[in-house]
Amino acid sequence: MADLETVEVVRTESEAQMLCALLESAGITSIHRVTNQGAGAFDGLASGGPHEILVRPEDLAPAREVLASRVPPE
């Protein structure tokens, strides 16, 4: 996964893992990582903060559709 695009940024690693699982169930490969802002929050340690979800450029539009169709929590 060389050239990746950010499809969404979420607040926690748990949320990122759930959305990556949702994308995987739709056949879209994704990864998540701490954003630069999140990494800087703890003196360079990736222990918390916002996470970005990354997909291949060709999967960006379908990934956005999948994520947009999820049911928001009540």
Residue pairs with C-beta under 8 A, 6 or more apart in sequence:
1 29
1 31
1 54
1 56
3 56
3 57
4 31
4 54
4 55
4 56
4 57
5 54
5 55
5 56
5 57
5 60
6 52
6 53
6 54
7 23
7 30
7 53
7 54
7 55
7 60
7 63
7 64
7 67
8 19
8 52
8 53
8 67
9 35
9 50
9 51
9 52
9 53
10 16
10 19
10 50
10 51
10 53
11 50
11 51
12 48
12 51
13 32
13 34
13 48
13 51
15 51
16 32
16 51
16 52
16 53
17 32
19 30
19 32
19 53
19 67
19 70
20 30
20 31
20 32
20 53
22 66
22 67
22 70
23 29
23 30
23 53
23 55
23 63
23 66
23 67
24 30
26 62
26 63
26 66
28 55
28 59
28 62
28 63
28 66
29 55
29 56
29 59
30 53
30 54
30 55
30 59
30 63
31 53
31 54
32 51
32 52
32 53
32 54
33 46
33 51
33 52
33 54
34 46
34 48
34 49
34 50
34 51
35 49
35 50
35 51
35 52
37 49
37 50
38 46
38 48
38 49
38 50
38 51
39 45
39 46
39 49
41 48
41 49
42 48
42 49
53 63
55 63
